[in-house]
Amino acid sequence: MNATIDNRQNEFISGNMGKPALISIVFHVVVFALATMGLPYLVEEPEPMEMAITVELVDLAEISQTNLLDDPQENEIDEAPAERKPVYNNTESVPDLLSPREPEVEDIPEPPKEKPKIDPTLIKKPPKPKNKPRKPKPVPPKQIEEKPKEEDQKDFTSLLKSLTPDEPDQEPAPKPVEAQSNQGQTSQVADFSKQMTRSELDDLNRGVQPCWNVNAGGKNAESLLVSLRVFVNPDLRVREVQILDQLRYNADTHFRAAAEAARRALLNPRCSTLRLPSEKYEQWKVFKYTFDPSQML
Amino acid sequence: MFRTLLSILTFIALSISPAAFAQEMEATITQGTFKPRPIAVSSFHADNAVFEKLARDIPAIVRENLERSGLFRPINSNAFVQTPDSIFREGVRFPEWRATGTETMVSGSVVKDDKGRTRVEFRLWDVLSEQQLIGMAYTTTPQNWRRIAHIMSDEIYKRLTGEEGYFDTRIVYISENGPAHKRVKRLAIMDQDGANHKYLTDGSYLVLTPRFSPKTQRITYMSYQGGRPRVYLYDINTGRHEVLGAFPGMTFAPRFSPDGQSIVMSIAKNGNTDIFVMNLNTRAVKRMTSNRAIETSPSYSPDSRRIVFESDRGGSQQLYIMNVDGSGVNRITFGKGRYANPVWSPRGDLIAFTRMHKGKFYIGVIRPDGSGERLITNAYHVEGPSWSPNGRVLTYFKETPAGDHRSARLYTIDITGYNERWLKTPKDGSDPAWSPLNP
């Protein structure tokens, strides 16, 4: 028996017992840590009593006066009254509403450039922009016996006069003018349907239509789509009109003329009060308005 | 570094833009109107009594030009809210002009500059947006006042329509007088509004079908001078006439190429008529068609790649288009009756023609692909369409069936088919041909 104990002691001493001892130490450390952190929560402390907070009601005006003005009595005691610094208004950011507004200064239009002296017998024209004439698109070859398609004539409506010979050359093809018109309106409504009803949209367009003068007969006039950003006052009057495609406006004389005609339509006193629902002002106070003549020409 | 910056900017743009315009509504208008646009053309300010007549006459011509185009409606001067002097001194009072119903207005002045020359200044205003659209000045002699007015009209027209103007141009035509059996026909030229009329031939021989060069101050025409019908070339600057080539047959229906360096025409020989082109520099002649049918009235497309002509190769007189090398012949008209005198528009989108059907004549237009035929005017006899240099207006002549008392008059019409106007001439007129813009 003693021999056995001695052997164990020897094993322990000699290191054979090192691993279990290490596990035991770790276990004890963990138990001790849990006891240290967990035991305090075993006992639930009573919640502290809410303390009543007293609030003193004072006149706000008095407080603000107190804070903004120096206390003369304190100043008398400690030192000579400090000289109050004048308060300067930032005249750039704070307008002086009492003074009359100065008239807006507009740039004086540039004086026209004088042409060089011209031969008395022949006046030179001012230099014209060297825009190369547009080449017509190549037309695919057409068979001699092929009849011209009546559908090709559908673009011409009432704006372009066409006499009819005594006898019609070909049977007139049914012309779904109404269908086309409805299609266009449908697409309009799709854009605006979230906020505007169809009748409201139609009413807006009916009000502007008499003032939108389209250059029928102009080359490719049907393709001159103009988009404007319109700024409207609460009283429904157009305040400002911006032409969106400035690049094309500056480069294409046809587009420029079409864009200015569209702008004039909205600025014309006869049409500048838009027919829009007042209650939806927030929705149309700024909106994009596209003038599309493709269905007219 | 650049990529990082770009990424940041892109992120900012993507983040901000939708937010900024997220609430913007969109609407589309598809119907408008087509009517003459109101414009106020004020008399000009004159700085001395000598110029007062010019200050009235120049704007008067501008008014007439714009009104005659059919695209503008000059406001009656009784409605004007400022005098020329008031505009000159105070500027344009836009709100008051808006009340007159005008959209744009023209003001100007005629003054003597520091070198004693006449200086004419004009400005075009957008009354609604309160902007100056044009401001130009011309220095010249008072004798050129009409030309200045036409140039101003062109500038205004271009600014408001986007298209080149056509007011500073001339029209050459055949002046006619006398009974039908002894008709005297003379080559004549005038401004597009009928002013500055001149005769170029004395009437001792028959002249027909004058055509203006699109680039030069030359005219080609057909004449029976010497008893033989031939194509001639006339230089306006030198006054020189010359016959084009010594061909065995009859030459007729001449027309310039777009660059003015060639003339395409018909030559009839042994009962057959074909189309030929002559280079004016080398005088080399090239055959364009070779067909037993009668092929005539050729007219170049503005890009010089194709030629439209009339032919009866299909059994009736119709219009055809071919490439300039004679290949790719395509028929473009299929209507009843006969088609003749095709003329390709300078802007290329339309071909004008004369159509005869059931005893009536029509002037019409058609697209080069054969679609969109429209007949825009008709009469007992209407023929000879010619385009204005901007391709917007046609001129032609109409005849009345009055026997010995027949009359022929020149007219103009917008290609929409509206605004037909009588172009007054001292005597009867036929076969008008429009010039390019004056150099």
Interface residues (C-beta under 8 A of the other chain):
Chain A: P109 E110 P111 P112 K113 E114 K115 K117 I118 P120 T121 L122 I123 K125 P126 K128 P133 R134 K135 P136 V139 P140 P141 K142 Q143 I144 K147 P148 K149 D152 Q153 D155 F156 L159 L160 K161 S162 L163 T164 P165 D166 E167 D169 S181 G184 Q185 S187 Q188 D191 F192 Q195 M196 L201 L204 N205 V208 Q209 P210 C211 W212 N213 V214 N215 A216 G217 G218 K219 N220 R229 V241 D252 T253 H254 F255 R256 A257 A258 E260 R263 R264 A265 L267 N268 P269 E282 Q283 W284 V286 F287 K288 Y289 T290 F291 D292 P293 S294 Q295 M296
Chain B: Q23 E24 M25 E26 A27 T28 I29 T30 Q31 G32 T33 F34 K35 R37 L71 R98 A99 E103 R117 R119 E121 F122 R123 D126 L128 S129 Q132 L133 G135 M136 A137 Y138 T139 T140 T141 Q143 N144 R147 I148 I151 D154 E155 K158 R159 L160 T161 G162 E163 E164 D168 S301 P302 D303 G314 G328 V329 N330 R331 I332 F334 G335 K336 G337 P346 R347 G348 D349 R355 H357 K358 K360 Y362 R367 P368 D369 G370 S371 G372 E373 R374 L375 I376 T377 N378 G391 R392 D414 I415 T416 G417 Y418 L437 N438 P439
